[in-house]
Amino acid sequence: MFDRADLIAACKAHARVVRVVIASVQGSAPREVGAAMLVWDTGQSGTIGGGALEFELAAAARTLSDDTRSRHALGPDLGQCCGGAVEALSEVYDLTRARALPDDLVARGPDPMPLSIKRMMKAARNQGQLPPAQLKDGWMIEPVRAPDQDIWIWGAGHVGRALVDILQHMPGYTLTWADTGAERFPDAVPECVTTVPATDLPALAAHAPRGAHHLILTYAHDIDLGLCHAVLTRGFVSCGLIGSATKWARFRKRLAALGHGTDEIARITCPIGDPSLGKDPHLIAVGVAYRLAQSRQTIPQRLETRA
C-alpha cells in the first residue's frame, strides 16, 4: 500500500524524496508489486528486496530530477539468481506534492485517464472496493495505507513484554503500554511505544480511543476484570484477555452481573493468541500478531478510524 503519511514525514525531514515502487513483476522477483522504498540524498527507508536491484535503483534515485519508469531483467542485467523481470516507478516528491496526494487511492499515468482506471476509482470511492497495487493500461494505481490503529497493552509482565517485542515491528499500529507503576516497565522500551504508568488502570481505559485494540494481561484478576468492564463500556475494535477457560467462565458471569449483554461479552477473546502454539510468552505474541494481521486485512479501509 502507498504509505502517504510516511512519505510526508520523509519530505518534512529531507525536503526531496524519491519513492521507488515495484510496478510490475514477471517471473521470480525479490518483492511483490507495490513494494516500495524512499530514497533521499543521505539515506533510505523501506526495501524493494535488497541486493543489486535495490542498490542500483537507490543510486539512480539520488540523481533523478523527474519521474521515471525502468525495466530490469534480474538475471542478465543484474546478475541475480531470480529469473524474472521487474518494472519500477521512481517518483520525485517534495512536501507540497506529497501533501497533495489523495488519502484513499493514488493513480497516475499518461493523459487521458483510461476508462478502466475511472471505473476502478469510482468503485473505490463509492463502494470502498480498494484494488491491489497494479500497473494497468499504463497507469500505476495503489491504495493508500489507512491510518495506524491503536493497540493498548495492559500489563508489563512476561507476556506484555513479549507482545511489545513482536508487535513493535508490525506496520499499521501505534502501541500504548500501561501498568500500575513506572517500575514495572523494563529499563529499555522501544521508541515507538508509549508507556503509561497509572495506579487505576480501569479508569485510564475509560479514556482510551474507541477504535483501539486491547490486550489485557495484568498481574491481578480484579484489575483484568475492571479493564474488561471499562473497555466494554467505552467501546473497542477488539479485545483479548489472557486466561484459562475457568477464568473466562467466571469473568463472563461477573461481566453479565455488571450489565453487559451476552453478545457484547462474547466480543472479548479469551485466551489471546493461538493455544495450539503453547504458552511461551513469545509464542502467545506470535499468535496475537497473526490474528491482528488477519483482522486488518478484512476491515474495510474506509471504516478504519481513530477516535
C-alpha positions as CSV (number, residue, x, y, z in Angstrom):
1,M,0.0,0.0,0.0
2,F,1.0,3.6,-0.6
3,D,2.2,4.9,2.8
4,R,1.2,8.6,2.3
5,A,1.9,9.5,5.9
6,D,5.4,8.1,5.8
7,L,6.2,9.9,2.6
8,I,5.0,13.2,4.0
9,A,7.2,12.7,7.1
10,A,10.2,11.9,5.0
11,C,9.7,15.0,2.9
12,K,9.5,17.1,6.1
13,A,12.8,15.6,7.2
14,H,14.7,15.5,4.0
15,A,12.9,18.0,1.6
16,R,13.4,15.9,-1.6
17,V,12.5,12.3,-1.5
18,V,12.2,9.7,-4.3
19,R,9.7,6.9,-3.9
20,V,10.6,3.8,-5.8
21,V,7.8,1.2,-6.2
22,I,7.7,-2.1,-7.9
23,A,5.1,-1.6,-10.6
24,S,5.0,-5.0,-12.3
25,V,6.7,-8.4,-11.9
26,Q,7.2,-11.1,-14.5
27,G,8.5,-14.5,-13.2
28,S,10.5,-14.7,-10.0
29,A,11.5,-11.4,-8.2
30,P,12.6,-10.4,-4.7
31,R,9.4,-8.4,-3.9
32,E,5.8,-8.1,-5.0
33,V,4.0,-5.3,-6.9
34,G,3.6,-2.4,-4.5
35,A,6.8,-2.9,-2.5
36,A,8.4,0.5,-2.1
37,M,11.3,2.3,-0.7
38,L,12.0,6.0,0.0
39,V,15.4,7.4,-1.0
40,W,17.0,10.8,-0.2
41,D,20.5,12.2,-0.5
42,T,21.9,10.7,2.6
43,G,19.8,7.6,3.2
44,Q,16.7,5.5,2.5
45,S,13.9,3.5,4.2
46,G,11.9,0.6,3.2
47,T,13.0,-2.1,0.8
48,I,12.2,-3.5,-2.6
49,G,14.1,-6.7,-1.9
50,G,17.7,-5.7,-1.3
51,G,20.6,-6.9,-3.5
52,A,21.7,-5.4,-6.8
53,L,18.3,-4.2,-7.9
54,E,17.7,-2.1,-4.8
55,F,21.3,-0.8,-4.8
56,E,21.0,0.3,-8.5
57,L,17.6,1.9,-8.2
58,A,18.6,3.7,-4.9
59,A,21.7,5.1,-6.6
60,A,19.7,6.2,-9.7
61,A,17.0,7.8,-7.5
62,R,19.6,10.2,-6.0
63,T,20.3,11.7,-9.5
64,L,16.7,12.0,-10.7
65,S,15.0,15.3,-11.5
66,D,11.8,13.8,-13.0
67,D,9.7,10.7,-12.5
68,T,10.8,7.7,-14.5
69,R,9.9,4.1,-15.2
70,S,12.5,1.5,-15.8
71,R,12.6,-2.2,-16.6
72,H,15.1,-4.7,-15.2
73,A,15.8,-8.3,-16.2
74,L,17.1,-9.6,-12.9
75,G,19.4,-12.3,-14.3
76,P,21.0,-10.8,-17.4
77,D,21.0,-7.2,-16.2
78,L,21.9,-7.5,-12.5
79,G,23.5,-11.0,-12.1
80,Q,20.8,-12.1,-9.6
81,C,19.5,-15.7,-9.4
82,C,15.9,-14.6,-9.8
83,G,14.8,-15.5,-13.3
84,G,12.2,-12.8,-13.6
85,A,11.9,-9.1,-14.5
86,V,10.5,-6.1,-12.8
87,E,9.3,-2.7,-13.8
88,A,10.0,0.1,-11.3
89,L,8.4,3.5,-11.0
90,S,10.6,6.2,-9.4
91,E,8.8,9.4,-8.4
92,V,10.3,12.6,-7.1
93,Y,8.5,14.3,-4.2
94,D,8.7,17.4,-2.2
95,L,6.4,18.3,0.7
96,T,3.9,20.1,-1.5
97,R,3.5,17.3,-3.9
98,A,3.3,14.7,-1.1
99,R,0.6,16.6,0.7
100,A,-1.5,16.9,-2.5
101,L,-1.8,13.1,-2.8
102,P,-5.3,11.7,-2.1
103,D,-5.9,9.8,1.1
104,D,-7.6,6.7,-0.4
105,L,-6.2,5.8,-3.8
106,V,-3.2,7.1,-5.8
107,A,-3.5,6.7,-9.5
108,R,-1.1,8.3,-12.1
109,G,-0.2,7.8,-15.7
110,P,-0.3,9.5,-19.1
111,D,-3.4,11.5,-20.1
112,P,-6.1,10.8,-20.7
113,M,-7.1,8.5,-17.9
114,P,-8.3,5.1,-19.3
115,L,-11.9,4.1,-18.7
116,S,-10.7,1.0,-16.7
117,I,-9.0,3.3,-14.2
118,K,-12.0,5.6,-14.0
119,R,-14.2,2.6,-13.1
120,M,-11.7,1.4,-10.5
121,M,-11.6,4.8,-8.9
122,K,-15.3,5.1,-8.8
123,A,-15.7,1.6,-7.2
124,A,-13.1,2.5,-4.6
125,R,-14.6,5.8,-3.6
126,N,-18.3,5.0,-3.8
127,Q,-18.2,1.4,-2.6
128,G,-15.0,1.1,-0.6
129,Q,-13.6,-1.6,-3.1
130,L,-9.9,-0.8,-2.9
131,P,-7.9,-2.6,-5.6
132,P,-4.5,-4.1,-5.1
133,A,-1.5,-2.2,-6.3
134,Q,-1.1,-2.7,-10.0
135,L,0.1,-1.3,-13.3
136,K,-3.0,-1.3,-15.6
137,D,-3.3,0.3,-19.0
138,G,-0.2,2.3,-18.5
139,W,-1.4,3.7,-15.1
140,M,0.0,2.8,-11.7
141,I,-2.7,2.5,-9.1
142,E,-2.1,2.0,-5.3
143,P,-4.5,2.0,-2.3
144,V,-3.3,4.4,0.4
145,R,-2.5,2.7,3.7
146,A,-5.1,3.5,6.4
147,P,-4.1,5.5,9.5
148,D,-2.4,3.5,12.2
149,Q,-4.7,1.6,14.6
150,D,-4.2,1.9,18.3
151,I,-3.1,-1.2,20.4
152,W,-3.3,-0.8,24.1
153,I,-1.3,-3.5,26.0
154,W,-2.4,-3.7,29.7
155,G,0.4,-5.3,31.8
156,A,4.2,-5.2,31.6
157,G,4.9,-8.8,32.7
158,H,6.4,-11.5,30.6
159,V,3.6,-11.7,28.1
160,G,3.3,-7.9,27.9
161,R,7.0,-7.6,27.2
162,A,6.8,-10.4,24.5
163,L,3.9,-8.6,22.9
164,V,5.8,-5.3,22.7
165,D,8.8,-7.2,21.3
166,I,6.8,-8.7,18.5
167,L,4.1,-6.0,17.8
168,Q,6.6,-3.1,17.6
169,H,7.6,-4.5,14.2
170,M,4.1,-4.7,12.7
171,P,3.2,-1.8,10.3
172,G,0.0,0.0,10.8
173,Y,-0.2,0.1,14.6
174,T,0.6,2.5,17.4
175,L,1.4,0.9,20.7
176,T,0.5,2.2,24.1
177,W,1.7,0.1,27.1
178,A,0.1,0.6,30.5
179,D,0.7,-0.8,34.0
180,T,0.3,0.3,37.6
181,G,3.7,1.8,38.1
182,A,6.8,3.0,36.2
183,E,8.9,0.4,37.9
184,R,7.0,-2.4,36.2
185,F,8.3,-1.5,32.7
186,P,11.8,-2.6,31.5
187,D,14.6,-0.2,31.5
188,A,14.7,-0.1,27.7
189,V,11.4,0.5,25.9
190,P,11.3,0.8,22.1
191,E,11.0,4.5,21.0
192,C,7.8,3.7,19.1
193,V,6.0,2.6,22.2
194,T,4.3,5.0,24.7
195,T,4.3,3.8,28.3
196,V,1.7,5.0,30.7
197,P,2.0,4.2,34.4
198,A,-1.4,4.6,36.2
199,T,-2.5,3.4,39.6
200,D,-6.0,2.9,38.4
201,L,-5.9,1.1,35.0
202,P,-9.7,0.7,34.5
203,A,-10.1,4.5,35.0
204,L,-7.4,5.0,32.3
205,A,-9.2,2.6,30.0
206,A,-12.3,4.6,30.2
207,H,-10.5,7.3,28.2
208,A,-8.8,5.1,25.6
209,P,-9.7,5.5,21.9
210,R,-12.9,3.8,21.0
211,G,-11.2,2.5,17.9
212,A,-8.4,0.7,19.8
213,H,-7.4,-3.0,20.1
214,H,-6.9,-4.0,23.8
215,L,-4.8,-6.8,25.2
216,I,-5.4,-7.4,28.9
217,L,-2.8,-9.3,30.8
218,T,-2.1,-7.7,34.2
219,Y,-0.8,-9.3,37.3
220,A,-4.3,-9.3,39.1
221,H,-7.6,-10.8,38.1
222,D,-9.5,-7.9,39.7
223,I,-7.6,-5.4,37.5
224,D,-8.3,-7.6,34.4
225,L,-12.0,-7.7,35.2
226,G,-12.1,-4.0,35.8
227,L,-10.4,-3.4,32.4
228,C,-12.9,-5.7,30.7
229,H,-15.8,-3.8,32.2
230,A,-14.2,-0.5,31.2
231,V,-13.5,-1.3,27.6
232,L,-16.9,-2.9,27.2
233,T,-18.4,0.3,28.4
234,R,-16.1,2.5,26.4
235,G,-16.1,0.6,23.1
236,F,-13.3,-1.1,21.1
237,V,-12.3,-2.7,17.8
238,S,-11.1,-5.9,19.5
239,C,-10.2,-7.1,23.0
240,G,-8.2,-10.1,24.1
241,L,-7.9,-11.4,27.7
242,I,-5.2,-13.8,28.9
243,G,-6.5,-16.6,31.0
244,S,-7.9,-20.1,31.3
245,A,-11.4,-21.4,30.5
246,T,-12.2,-21.3,34.2
247,K,-11.1,-17.6,34.5
248,W,-13.2,-16.7,31.4
249,A,-16.3,-18.5,32.7
250,R,-16.1,-16.6,35.9
251,F,-15.5,-13.3,34.1
252,R,-18.5,-13.8,31.8
253,K,-20.8,-14.2,34.9
254,R,-19.4,-11.2,36.6
255,L,-19.5,-9.1,33.5
256,A,-23.1,-10.1,32.9
257,A,-23.8,-9.1,36.5
258,L,-22.3,-5.7,35.7
259,G,-24.9,-5.2,33.0
260,H,-23.2,-6.4,29.8
261,G,-25.1,-8.5,27.3
262,T,-24.0,-12.0,26.2
263,D,-23.2,-10.9,22.6
264,E,-21.2,-7.9,23.9
265,I,-19.2,-10.0,26.3
266,A,-18.5,-12.6,23.5
267,R,-16.6,-9.9,21.6
268,I,-13.7,-10.4,24.1
269,T,-11.4,-13.2,23.0
270,C,-10.0,-15.4,25.8
271,P,-7.4,-16.8,25.7
272,I,-5.4,-14.5,23.5
273,G,-3.1,-15.8,20.8
274,D,-3.3,-19.4,19.4
275,P,-3.5,-22.0,22.2
276,S,-2.1,-24.6,19.8
277,L,1.3,-22.8,19.8
278,G,1.8,-23.2,23.5
279,K,2.1,-20.9,26.5
280,D,5.5,-19.5,25.9
281,P,5.1,-15.6,26.0
282,H,6.6,-15.1,22.6
283,L,4.5,-17.8,21.0
284,I,1.5,-16.2,22.5
285,A,2.6,-12.9,21.0
286,V,3.1,-14.5,17.6
287,G,-0.5,-15.8,17.7
288,V,-1.8,-12.4,18.6
289,A,0.2,-10.8,15.8
290,Y,-1.1,-13.2,13.3
291,R,-4.7,-12.6,14.3
292,L,-4.2,-8.9,14.2
293,A,-2.8,-9.1,10.7
294,Q,-5.7,-11.2,9.6
295,S,-8.3,-8.8,11.0
296,R,-6.6,-5.8,9.4
297,Q,-7.0,-7.5,6.0
298,T,-10.7,-7.9,6.5
299,I,-11.6,-4.4,7.9
300,P,-12.7,-2.1,5.1
301,Q,-10.2,0.6,4.7
302,R,-12.7,3.4,4.9
303,L,-14.0,2.2,8.2
304,E,-10.6,2.2,9.9
305,T,-10.8,5.3,12.1
306,R,-9.2,6.6,15.3
307,A,-11.4,8.2,17.9
